[in-house]
Amino acid sequence: MTTLAIINDFLGQPELASEHGEMVDHMLELVHWFMAALFVGWSAFLVVVLWKFRQKKNRTADHVGVRGHATTHLEVGVVIVEVVLLLGFAFPLWQTRVEAYPVGSDPLKVRAIAYKFAFEFQYSGNDNVLGRVDYRQIAGDNPHGHVANDPASRDDFFSPAEMVLEVNRPVVIDVSSKDVIHNLHMPVMRIAQDATPGVRSHMWFTPTKTGSWDIICGQLCGPGHANMGATVTVMSREDFQEWWDERHPDVIDEVEPADPAEPVEEVADDSGTADLDVDGVADHEPESADASVASI
């Protein structure tokens, strides 16, 4: 596979820092080599056609045309290769991304909040449950629309412009936006997800390398789009725990339970995945209600 990867290196492929990224890069290698072969083949065909059918003094009409079946065989071959790429690589990779969410208490839970023109990251605290947000409650003293009477919010904390992760630990990210459509794109992790206002979207991966890399917005979102970004930093287990302890709230105020007479709506998820419970797996199909509250 190192030989195949030469074309990715030549095209400036960024370094890889996620577990699933190897399969993504392998698929890109095959696509790039396939497109290179098509480019060479069609370029050669164009040169032959330009030479063979150039203007001549004594032109003779050909009333038969193509006599062989080479073009038909080439077309069938192209279709077969495209089907193999789609069914053998693209579909299985997509299925893993949208269905095989990590389960249990180990996956880190993070909410990425996008807005013009920055990212902010909410961490779930020791309970590993992200507090609910209701975008209708956004105000000057509540910039993220936190539901005040949600007990899960007590130990949540924020990291502006930097998402810090633990190496070799799966992370499930709830991606949301407060204004327009943005996109959380981490090239070194080989993953991206649109952030749509009022819609719950999820992404997950396992970082495999320590370091610090750029996060960019992958959707044109306004005049400050070019400067919208953040940083993803992957630390060792010891360094991450030290970072976590420094930012985790020491004192947790008691929060009264939510009033059952005022149920909190769950947000509808049109991203192709169902709502996630505290273990990060689907527990029911998303509803089509006009909802704006998100939690995982």
C-alpha positions in Angstrom: 0.0 0.0 0.0 3.0 2.3 0.4 3.5 2.3 -3.3 -0.1 3.3 -3.9 0.2 6.1 -1.3 2.8 7.9 -3.5 0.0 9.6 -5.4 -1.6 10.9 -2.2 1.8 12.2 -1.0 2.3 13.9 -4.3 -1.1 15.6 -4.1 -0.3 16.9 -0.6 -2.5 14.7 1.6 -2.3 15.9 5.2 -1.0 13.6 7.9 -3.3 11.0 9.4 -4.3 11.0 13.1 -7.5 8.8 13.3 -8.3 5.1 13.3 -10.7 5.1 10.5 -8.7 7.5 8.3 -6.5 4.6 6.9 -9.6 3.3 5.1 -10.4 6.8 3.8 -6.9 7.2 2.5 -6.9 3.8 0.9 -10.1 4.6 -1.0 -8.6 8.0 -2.1 -5.5 6.2 -3.4 -7.6 3.9 -5.6 -9.7 6.8 -6.8 -6.7 8.9 -7.6 -4.9 6.1 -9.5 -8.1 5.4 -11.4 -8.6 9.0 -12.3 -4.9 9.2 -13.3 -5.4 6.2 -15.6 -8.5 7.8 -17.2 -6.7 11.1 -17.7 -3.8 9.4 -19.5 -6.1 7.2 -21.5 -8.4 10.0 -22.6 -5.5 12.3 -23.3 -3.9 9.7 -25.6 -7.3 9.2 -27.3 -7.6 12.9 -27.9 -4.1 13.1 -29.5 -4.9 10.1 -31.8 -8.3 11.7 -32.8 -6.7 15.1 -33.5 -4.1 13.4 -35.7 -6.2 10.9 -37.5 -9.0 13.2 -38.3 -7.0 16.3 -39.1 -7.9 18.2 -42.2 -6.5 16.6 -45.4 -6.5 17.6 -49.1 -8.1 14.3 -50.2 -10.7 13.5 -47.6 -12.5 10.1 -47.8 -15.7 9.6 -46.0 -16.0 6.5 -43.7 -19.5 5.2 -43.9 -19.0 2.4 -41.4 -17.5 4.0 -38.3 -16.1 2.0 -35.4 -15.7 -1.7 -36.3 -14.5 -3.1 -33.0 -16.0 -3.4 -29.5 -13.1 -1.9 -27.5 -15.0 1.1 -26.5 -17.8 -1.0 -25.1 -15.4 -3.1 -23.1 -13.8 0.1 -21.7 -17.1 1.5 -20.7 -18.1 -1.8 -18.9 -14.7 -1.8 -17.2 -15.2 1.8 -15.9 -18.6 0.9 -14.5 -17.2 -2.2 -12.8 -14.4 -0.2 -11.1 -16.9 2.5 -10.0 -19.2 -0.2 -8.5 -16.4 -1.8 -6.6 -15.3 1.6 -5.2 -18.8 2.4 -4.2 -20.0 -1.0 -2.8 -16.6 -2.2 -1.5 -15.3 1.0 0.2 -17.7 3.9 0.3 -20.8 2.2 1.6 -19.1 0.1 4.3 -17.2 3.2 5.5 -20.4 5.3 5.6 -22.2 2.5 7.4 -19.5 2.4 10.1 -19.7 6.2 10.5 -23.5 6.3 11.0 -24.3 3.1 12.8 -21.3 1.7 14.7 -21.2 4.4 17.4 -18.9 3.5 20.3 -20.8 2.3 23.4 -20.2 2.2 27.1 -18.9 4.8 29.5 -15.4 5.2 27.9 -16.2 7.4 24.8 -15.7 11.1 25.5 -18.8 13.3 24.9 -18.3 16.7 23.4 -20.7 19.3 21.9 -19.2 21.5 19.2 -21.1 24.8 19.0 -20.5 26.8 15.8 -21.4 30.5 15.4 -20.1 33.4 13.4 -17.2 33.1 13.3 -15.8 30.7 15.8 -16.2 27.3 17.5 -16.7 26.5 21.2 -16.6 23.0 22.7 -18.8 21.8 25.6 -17.6 18.8 27.7 -19.9 16.5 29.6 -18.1 16.4 32.9 -17.7 13.4 35.1 -21.2 12.1 34.5 -20.4 11.8 30.8 -23.8 13.3 29.9 -24.0 16.6 28.1 -26.5 19.0 29.5 -29.4 20.0 27.3 -29.6 23.2 25.4 -32.7 25.0 24.1 -31.8 27.5 21.4 -35.0 29.5 22.2 -33.4 30.3 25.6 -30.3 32.0 24.2 -29.8 35.3 25.9 -27.1 37.6 27.0 -26.6 35.7 30.3 -27.1 32.3 28.6 -25.2 32.5 25.3 -25.6 28.7 24.6 -29.2 28.3 25.6 -28.6 25.9 28.5 -31.7 24.5 30.2 -31.2 25.8 33.7 -33.0 22.9 35.5 -31.2 20.1 33.8 -29.0 18.2 36.3 -26.7 17.0 33.6 -25.5 20.6 33.1 -24.0 21.0 36.5 -20.6 19.6 35.8 -20.3 20.6 32.1 -17.5 23.0 31.1 -16.4 24.8 28.0 -13.2 25.1 26.0 -13.3 28.0 23.6 -11.6 27.5 20.2 -9.8 24.3 21.3 -11.1 20.8 21.3 -8.9 18.6 23.5 -9.0 14.8 23.2 -7.3 11.8 24.7 -5.3 9.6 22.4 -6.8 6.2 21.5 -10.1 7.1 23.3 -13.2 7.3 21.1 -15.0 10.6 21.0 -18.7 11.3 20.1 -19.3 14.9 19.0 -22.7 16.5 18.9 -22.4 19.2 16.3 -24.7 22.3 16.4 -24.9 25.9 15.2 -26.4 29.0 16.7 -26.9 31.0 13.5 -26.2 29.7 10.0 -24.9 26.5 8.5 -21.3 25.8 9.3 -19.1 22.7 9.0 -16.8 21.1 11.6 -13.9 19.8 9.5 -10.8 18.2 10.8 -8.6 17.1 7.8 -6.1 15.1 9.9 -9.0 13.1 11.3 -10.5 12.5 7.9 -13.9 13.6 9.1 -16.3 16.5 8.7 -19.9 17.3 9.7 -22.3 20.1 8.9 -23.6 22.2 11.8 -27.2 23.2 11.0 -29.3 25.4 13.3 -31.9 23.4 15.2 -30.7 20.1 13.9 -28.7 17.5 15.8 -25.8 16.0 13.9 -23.2 13.6 15.3 -19.8 12.4 14.4 -17.3 10.1 16.0 -13.8 8.9 15.6 -10.8 7.6 17.6 -7.6 9.8 17.5 -4.4 7.7 17.3 -1.7 10.3 17.4 -0.8 13.1 19.8 -0.4 16.6 18.5 -2.2 19.8 17.6 -3.9 20.5 14.3 -6.3 23.0 12.7 -10.1 22.8 12.7 -11.7 24.6 9.8 -15.2 25.6 8.8 -16.1 23.7 5.6 -19.2 25.7 4.6 -19.2 29.3 3.3 -20.9 31.0 6.2 -20.3 34.7 5.7 -17.6 37.4 5.4 -15.6 36.0 8.3 -15.6 32.4 6.9 -11.9 32.4 6.0 -10.9 33.3 9.6 -13.3 30.8 11.3 -11.4 28.0 12.8 -10.2 26.3 16.0 -7.7 23.7 17.1 -7.9 20.0 17.9 -5.3 18.9 20.4 -4.8 15.2 21.2 -3.0 14.4 24.5 -1.7 11.4 26.3 -4.0 9.9 29.0 -2.0 11.5 31.8 -1.9 15.0 30.2 -5.5 14.9 29.3 -6.5 14.0 32.8 -4.4 16.9 34.1 -6.1 19.2 31.6 -9.5 17.9 32.6 -8.9 18.3 36.3 -7.8 21.9 35.9 -11.1 22.9 34.1 -13.6 20.6 35.7 -15.7 22.5 38.3 -14.8 21.6 41.9 -18.1 22.6 43.4 -21.4 21.5 41.8 -24.5 23.4 42.9 -27.6 21.5 43.5 -30.0 21.8 40.7 -33.7 21.1 41.2 -35.1 18.5 38.9 -37.1 19.6 35.8 -40.8 20.3 36.3 -42.6 17.3 34.8 -45.4 19.6 33.7 -43.0 21.4 31.4 -41.4 18.6 29.4 -38.3 19.4 27.4 -38.5 18.7 23.7 -35.9 16.5 22.0 -34.4 17.9 18.8 -35.2 16.2 15.5 -32.2 14.7 13.8 -32.3 14.7 10.0 -28.6 13.7 9.7 -29.4 10.0 9.1 -28.8 8.9 12.7 -31.2 8.5 15.5 -31.0 10.3 18.8 -28.2 9.2 21.1 -28.6 8.1 24.7 -26.0 8.6 27.3 -24.0 5.7 26.0 -23.8 7.2 22.5 -26.0 4.7 20.7 -29.4 5.1 19.1 -32.4 4.3 21.4 -35.3 5.5 19.3 -36.0 7.0 15.9 -35.9 10.8 15.7 -39.2 12.6 15.8 -40.3 15.3 13.3 -41.3 17.7 16.0 -40.4 21.4 15.8 -37.8 21.0 18.4 -34.6 22.9 19.3 -33.2 21.0 22.4 -30.2 18.8 22.1 -28.5 16.4 24.5 -26.4 13.2 24.2 
